[in-house]
Amino acid sequence: MSHCKKASKSLRALYELADIICSAILLVAVLFTFALRFAGVVGTSMVPTLEDGQRLMITAIAGNLRHGDIVVVSEAGTQLSDVIVKRVIGLPGDVIDIDFDARTVSRNGEILDEPYINAPIERRGDVVFPVAIETGAVFLLGDNRNESQDSRNSTVGQVDQRFVMGRVIYPRK
């Protein structure tokens, strides 16, 4: 084999390797821009499910949210100064009622079974219950109900789903 053919073959292999590396970098960039994101838990509002400082992987393609999903909401969706991590309790059309005397949360007339909460709900907010969830909105509560700034307060209220950055996919709880 001539020297030129060897050099040509080496250049072709180098070009193919560079092409594979560039494609992989592009794929990872697209994946992390449009499909996956990372967020951190700040505070204790999701204890015992999530701890302060815990890192979360979220899917940026939230799709249809479901009752019980844990979501990350941008600060633009609330009157708070930081992103929040909360659990979806109500979806559009649901009626949420909180009985602070019985310390229960109901959705559409049925008391929720919530084994994930830290303690039964005691702390009130300024939202009057029952509340019907508006089209395009979600009602969110923290799992540590008595230490959570959530949809019971008008500073958060019903959150427009456009401000849901994503659904937590890791860690799964």
C-alpha positions in Angstrom: 0.0 0.0 0.0 1.3 3.4 -0.9 2.1 6.1 1.6 -0.8 8.3 0.2 -3.3 5.5 0.6 -2.2 4.9 4.2 -2.5 8.7 4.9 -5.9 8.9 3.2 -7.2 5.9 5.2 -5.9 7.4 8.5 -7.5 10.8 7.7 -10.8 9.1 6.9 -10.7 7.2 10.2 -9.8 10.4 12.1 -12.7 12.2 10.3 -15.1 9.4 11.2 -14.0 9.5 14.9 -14.4 13.3 15.0 -17.9 12.9 13.4 -18.9 10.4 16.0 -17.7 12.6 18.9 -19.4 15.7 17.5 -22.7 13.7 17.0 -22.5 12.4 20.6 -21.8 15.9 22.0 -24.8 17.3 20.0 -27.0 14.5 21.2 -26.1 15.1 24.8 -26.7 18.8 24.4 -30.1 18.3 22.9 -31.0 15.7 25.5 -30.1 18.0 28.4 -31.6 21.1 26.8 -35.0 19.7 25.8 -35.5 16.4 27.7 -33.6 16.3 31.0 -32.7 18.9 33.6 -31.3 18.9 37.1 -32.6 20.8 40.1 -31.8 20.9 43.8 -34.2 20.7 46.8 -34.0 23.8 48.9 -35.6 23.6 52.3 -37.6 20.9 54.2 -41.1 21.3 52.6 -40.8 17.8 50.9 -39.5 15.9 53.9 -39.7 12.9 54.3 -39.8 12.2 50.6 -37.0 14.6 49.6 -34.3 16.2 51.7 -32.7 19.6 51.7 -29.8 19.7 49.3 -30.8 16.6 47.4 -30.2 16.6 43.6 -33.1 15.8 41.3 -33.3 14.7 37.7 -36.4 16.1 36.1 -37.9 15.5 32.7 -38.4 18.8 30.9 -41.0 17.1 28.8 -43.6 17.1 31.5 -46.4 15.8 29.3 -49.7 15.1 31.1 -49.2 15.6 34.8 -50.8 13.1 37.2 -52.0 13.3 40.7 -49.1 12.5 43.0 -46.4 13.6 40.6 -43.5 15.6 42.2 -42.8 18.7 40.0 -40.4 21.6 39.9 -41.9 25.0 39.3 -40.0 28.0 38.2 -40.1 31.1 40.3 -42.0 32.9 37.5 -45.0 30.7 38.3 -45.2 32.0 41.9 -44.6 35.1 43.9 -41.6 33.4 45.5 -38.0 34.2 44.7 -36.8 30.6 44.0 -38.0 27.4 42.2 -40.1 25.1 44.3 -40.5 21.4 44.5 -44.0 20.1 45.4 -46.5 17.3 44.8 -49.4 17.6 42.4 -52.6 17.3 44.4 -55.2 18.9 42.1 -55.5 19.0 38.3 -57.9 21.1 36.2 -61.5 20.5 37.1 -60.7 18.9 40.5 -62.2 20.4 43.7 -59.7 20.4 46.6 -60.9 20.8 50.1 -58.9 20.9 53.3 -60.5 20.2 56.6 -58.1 21.7 59.1 -60.0 20.4 62.1 -60.0 16.8 60.8 -56.5 17.4 59.3 -57.5 15.9 56.0 -57.2 16.8 52.3 -60.0 15.8 49.9 -60.1 15.7 46.1 -63.5 15.6 44.5 -65.1 14.7 47.8 -62.8 11.8 48.6 -60.2 12.0 51.5 -56.8 11.4 50.1 -54.6 8.5 51.4 -51.3 10.2 51.7 -48.7 7.8 53.2 -45.9 10.1 51.9 -46.7 13.1 54.2 -44.5 14.0 57.2 -47.5 14.8 59.5 -51.2 15.6 59.0 -52.0 19.1 57.8 -52.5 21.8 60.4 -51.2 25.0 59.0 -53.6 27.2 57.1 -52.9 29.6 54.3 -55.0 32.5 53.0 -56.8 30.4 50.2 -60.4 29.7 51.0 -61.5 26.1 50.6 -63.0 24.3 48.8 -61.2 25.5 45.7 -61.9 24.4 42.0 -58.7 24.0 40.0 -58.8 26.2 36.9 -58.1 25.1 33.3 -54.3 24.9 32.8 -53.4 25.0 36.5 -52.3 22.6 39.2 -52.7 22.7 43.0 -49.5 21.8 44.8 -48.7 20.8 48.4 -45.4 19.9 50.0 -45.1 16.6 51.8 -44.1 18.4 55.0 -47.4 20.2 55.0 -46.8 22.2 58.2 -43.5 23.6 56.9 -44.4 24.2 53.2 -45.2 27.3 51.3 -47.6 25.9 48.7 -51.0 26.3 47.0 -52.7 27.0 50.3 -51.1 30.5 50.1 -51.8 33.1 47.5 -48.0 33.6 47.0 -48.1 30.3 45.2 -51.8 29.6 44.6 -52.9 27.6 41.6 -49.8 27.2 39.4 -50.1 27.7 35.7 -48.8 24.4 34.1 -46.6 26.5 31.7 -44.3 27.2 34.7 -43.8 23.6 35.6 -40.2 23.0 34.6 -40.6 19.2 34.8 -41.6 16.1 36.6 -39.1 14.5 39.0 -37.9 11.2 37.6 -34.9 10.6 39.9 -34.8 9.9 42.7 -38.1 8.0 42.4 -40.1 8.1 45.6 
